[in-house]
Amino acid sequence: MAIYRIIDDKLSPIKQTEFKSEGLRERDDLQQLLKEQIDVISPGTLVLSEEFGGWKDSNRRIDLLGIDKEANLVVIELKRNEDGGHMDLQSIRYAAMASTLTFTKAVDIFSRYLNKNEKDDDPHTTILEFLEWDEPDEESFGQDVRIVLASAEFSKEITTSVIWLNDHGLDIRCIRLKPYRDGDYLLLDVQQIIPLPEAAEYQIQLRDKIRQERTARRDGRDFTKYDVILEDKRYERLPKRRAVFQIVKYLCDSGVNPDDIVDLFSWKSNAFRHFAGKIDSDTYIVEFTKENEAQGGFILNFRMTAP
């Protein structure tokens, strides 16, 4: 494919070039450009770190590590060469390593990234605001790891592997970065080639369905993701507990009496616990723990305050 200029009713091709011949390097140039405008290759992503390592018994480093709006971790690998090298295998290793990160650890990682880049943002608050959370939710954080591969080109081996891995439950996207020289201007053509943008939503839904079916066959638990729309706010692909929490919180904030909400859950008698008066977070945790230990079993953890 090529990019053309329209001049005097004619198509004039713009010369394709290479990052190497233009003097652009992966870490010092591409990575620095993309980390400040990550939406170019990974929309809806917050960069938490660059060249992230710290693995025990390993000196491997993730080019860019981020999170998306659904609190999934995002591993981003960059290559300037024409075949992508072995970035598919590298990224899978990195995704496995990153999968153990918690919300607390992510805040610590982000704090060091902000300090390194001389930014004054509060890491804890910035992450919460990005996720549109009122408070940390370790259970919902990092339930999945997405992979974004960005390269000048991808070999057939990589594209075949990525398609197969996506069919088996992974979420890997291949973004092709093609530089073009137009006189004094260096242009960058950015295209998502896997999955094709027009088929991405369908493939994500299909992958989630297959994953849920496999999981259900294995242990019977429900990992269905839900989209919740509350007036002008939309929360996508939330686990069941988080979806119910957002709905209940919205009702409480709108002035609905919590007791009326509890009545709707008559089939789930232990879904809520009532504490008299207003209590702060620390007291709530103490009281909730006492209730939980006394009654045992699963308790759906919501904090509600009567208006």
C-alpha positions in Angstrom: 0.0 0.0 0.0 1.1 3.6 -0.5 0.1 7.1 0.5 -0.6 9.6 -2.4 -0.8 13.3 -2.8 -3.4 14.7 -5.1 -1.7 17.2 -7.4 -3.3 18.7 -10.5 -5.9 15.9 -10.7 -3.1 13.3 -10.4 -2.0 10.9 -7.7 1.6 11.4 -6.7 3.0 8.7 -4.4 4.8 9.7 -1.3 8.1 7.9 -0.8 8.1 5.2 1.8 11.2 5.1 4.0 12.6 3.3 7.0 13.1 4.3 10.6 16.7 3.3 10.5 17.6 5.4 7.5 15.7 8.3 9.1 17.8 8.0 12.2 14.9 7.0 14.4 15.6 4.5 17.2 13.2 2.4 19.2 13.8 3.5 22.7 15.2 7.0 22.3 12.7 8.2 19.6 9.7 6.0 18.9 9.1 5.1 22.5 9.5 8.7 23.7 7.0 9.9 21.1 4.4 7.2 21.7 4.5 7.3 25.5 3.3 10.9 25.4 0.6 10.1 22.8 -0.2 6.5 23.6 -3.7 6.7 22.1 -2.1 6.7 18.7 -1.5 2.9 19.1 -3.5 2.0 22.1 -6.6 4.2 22.7 -7.9 4.5 26.2 -4.6 3.6 27.9 -2.7 5.2 30.8 1.0 4.6 30.7 2.3 3.5 34.1 6.0 2.8 33.2 8.6 2.5 30.5 11.4 0.0 30.4 9.7 -1.7 33.3 11.6 -4.6 34.8 12.2 -5.5 38.4 11.5 -9.2 37.8 13.3 -11.6 40.1 16.0 -13.6 38.3 15.2 -11.8 35.0 16.6 -8.6 33.4 13.8 -8.4 30.8 12.0 -5.1 30.4 8.6 -4.1 29.0 8.9 -1.1 26.6 5.7 0.5 27.9 3.3 -0.8 30.6 -0.1 0.6 31.1 -3.7 0.0 32.1 -6.9 0.5 30.1 -10.3 1.8 31.2 -11.4 -1.7 32.3 -8.4 -1.9 34.7 -6.7 -4.5 32.5 -2.9 -4.3 32.2 -1.5 -3.4 28.8 1.9 -4.6 27.7 3.2 -2.6 24.7 6.2 -3.7 22.7 7.8 -1.6 20.0 10.1 -2.6 17.1 11.4 -0.4 14.2 12.5 -3.3 12.0 10.7 -4.8 9.1 9.6 -8.2 10.5 8.9 -7.6 14.2 11.6 -10.0 15.3 10.3 -12.3 18.1 8.2 -9.6 19.8 5.2 -12.0 20.0 7.1 -14.4 22.2 8.7 -11.6 24.2 5.3 -10.0 24.9 3.8 -13.2 26.1 6.6 -13.6 28.7 6.1 -10.0 29.8 2.3 -10.4 30.0 2.8 -13.5 32.3 5.1 -11.5 34.5 2.9 -8.5 34.7 -0.3 -10.5 35.4 0.6 -10.6 39.1 0.6 -6.9 39.6 -1.9 -5.4 42.1 -3.5 -2.0 42.3 -1.1 -1.1 45.2 1.9 -2.2 43.2 0.7 -0.3 40.1 0.5 2.9 42.1 4.1 2.4 43.3 5.3 1.7 39.7 3.4 4.8 38.4 4.8 7.0 41.2 8.4 6.1 40.1 7.5 6.8 36.4 6.0 10.2 37.3 9.1 11.1 39.4 11.4 10.1 36.6 9.5 12.3 34.1 9.3 15.2 36.6 5.5 15.2 36.8 3.7 16.3 39.9 0.5 14.2 39.5 -0.5 12.1 42.5 -0.3 8.5 41.2 -3.1 7.1 43.4 -5.6 9.8 42.5 -4.6 9.8 38.8 -5.2 6.0 38.4 -8.5 6.2 40.3 -9.7 9.1 38.1 -8.6 7.3 35.0 -10.6 4.2 35.9 -13.5 6.3 37.2 -13.3 4.5 40.6 -14.1 6.1 43.9 -11.7 3.7 45.7 -9.3 0.9 44.9 -10.8 -2.4 43.9 -8.0 -5.1 44.0 -10.4 -7.8 42.9 -11.3 -6.0 39.7 -7.8 -4.7 39.0 -5.6 -6.5 36.4 -8.0 -9.4 35.7 -6.6 -9.6 32.2 -3.5 -8.5 30.3 -3.8 -7.0 26.9 -0.8 -7.0 24.5 -0.1 -4.3 21.8 2.7 -5.0 19.3 3.8 -2.0 17.2 6.3 -2.5 14.4 7.2 -1.3 10.9 6.1 -4.7 9.7 5.2 -8.2 10.9 6.4 -11.5 9.6 3.9 -14.2 8.5 5.1 -16.2 11.6 4.0 -13.4 13.9 0.7 -12.7 12.3 -0.2 -16.4 12.2 0.8 -16.9 15.8 -1.2 -13.8 17.0 -4.3 -14.9 15.2 -4.1 -18.4 16.7 -3.4 -16.9 20.2 -6.4 -14.5 19.9 -8.6 -17.5 19.0 -7.5 -19.1 22.2 -8.4 -16.3 24.5 -5.5 -13.8 24.4 -6.0 -10.2 23.4 -3.1 -9.2 21.1 -3.2 -6.3 18.7 -0.7 -5.7 15.9 -0.2 -2.0 14.9 1.8 -1.4 11.8 3.9 1.8 11.8 5.1 2.9 8.3 7.3 6.0 7.9 7.0 8.1 4.7 9.2 11.0 3.5 7.4 14.0 1.9 10.1 16.6 1.3 11.0 18.1 4.7 8.2 16.2 6.4 8.4 12.8 7.9 5.0 11.2 8.0 3.8 8.1 10.0 1.1 5.8 8.8 -0.5 4.0 11.7 -2.8 1.0 11.0 -4.2 -1.7 13.2 -3.9 -4.9 11.1 -4.8 -7.5 13.8 -7.6 -7.6 14.5 -9.0 -5.5 11.7 -10.8 -2.5 13.3 -14.1 -3.3 11.7 -14.0 -6.8 13.1 -12.4 -6.0 16.5 -15.6 -5.8 18.5 -17.0 -9.0 17.1 -13.7 -10.9 17.7 -13.5 -9.6 21.3 -17.0 -10.8 22.0 -16.3 -14.1 20.4 -13.1 -14.5 22.4 -14.8 -13.6 25.7 -17.6 -16.1 24.9 -15.1 -18.9 24.2 -13.1 -18.0 27.4 -16.3 -18.0 29.5 -17.4 -21.4 28.1 -14.0 -22.9 28.8 -13.9 -21.5 32.3 -17.5 -22.6 33.1 -16.6 -26.1 32.0 -13.6 -26.0 34.3 -14.9 -24.7 37.5 -18.5 -23.4 37.1 -17.7 -19.8 38.0 -19.2 -16.9 36.1 -16.7 -14.6 34.5 -19.3 -12.8 32.3 -18.5 -9.1 31.7 -21.2 -6.5 31.7 -21.7 -3.0 30.1 -23.5 -0.6 32.4 -25.0 2.7 31.2 -26.0 5.2 33.9 -27.3 8.5 32.4 -24.2 10.0 30.6 -21.7 7.5 32.0 -20.8 4.2 30.4 -18.8 1.4 32.2 -17.7 -1.4 29.9 -16.8 -5.0 30.5 -17.2 -5.0 34.2 -17.2 -8.2 36.3 -20.6 -8.9 37.9 -19.7 -7.6 41.4 -18.3 -4.3 40.0 -21.4 -3.9 37.7 -23.8 -4.3 40.6 -21.7 -2.0 42.7 -21.8 0.8 40.1 -25.6 0.5 39.9 -26.1 0.4 43.7 -23.8 3.4 44.2 -25.7 5.3 41.5 -29.0 4.7 43.2 -27.7 5.7 46.6 -26.1 8.9 45.1 -29.5 9.6 43.5 -31.2 9.5 46.9 -32.7 6.1 46.9 -33.0 4.6 50.4 -30.6 1.7 50.8 -33.3 -0.4 52.5 -35.4 -0.2 49.3 -32.4 -1.4 47.3 -31.9 -4.3 49.8 -35.5 -5.3 49.3 -34.8 -5.9 45.6 -32.2 -8.5 46.6 -34.6 -10.7 48.7 -33.2 -13.7 46.9 -29.7 -12.9 48.1 -30.3 -12.3 51.8 -26.6 -12.0 52.7 -25.7 -9.6 49.9 -25.7 -6.5 52.2 -24.9 -5.7 55.8 -26.3 -2.8 57.7 -24.3 -0.6 60.1 -26.0 2.1 62.1 -25.0 5.7 61.6 -22.2 7.1 59.5 -18.9 5.3 59.7 -15.5 6.1 58.2 -13.5 3.6 56.0 -11.4 2.2 58.9 -14.4 1.6 61.1 -16.3 0.0 58.3 -13.5 -2.5 57.6 -13.4 -3.4 61.3 -17.1 -3.9 61.6 -17.4 -5.7 58.2 -14.6 -8.1 59.2 -16.4 -8.9 62.5 -19.7 -9.6 60.6 -17.9 -11.7 58.0 -16.1 -13.8 60.6 -19.2 -14.2 62.7 -21.4 -15.3 59.8 -18.9 -16.9 57.4 -19.6 -17.4 53.7 -19.5 -14.9 50.9 -20.6 -11.3 51.4 -21.0 -8.9 48.6 -18.9 -5.9 49.8 -20.7 -2.6 49.3 -20.5 0.5 51.4 -23.7 2.5 51.5 -24.7 5.5 53.5 -28.4 6.4 54.0 -29.2 9.9 52.8 
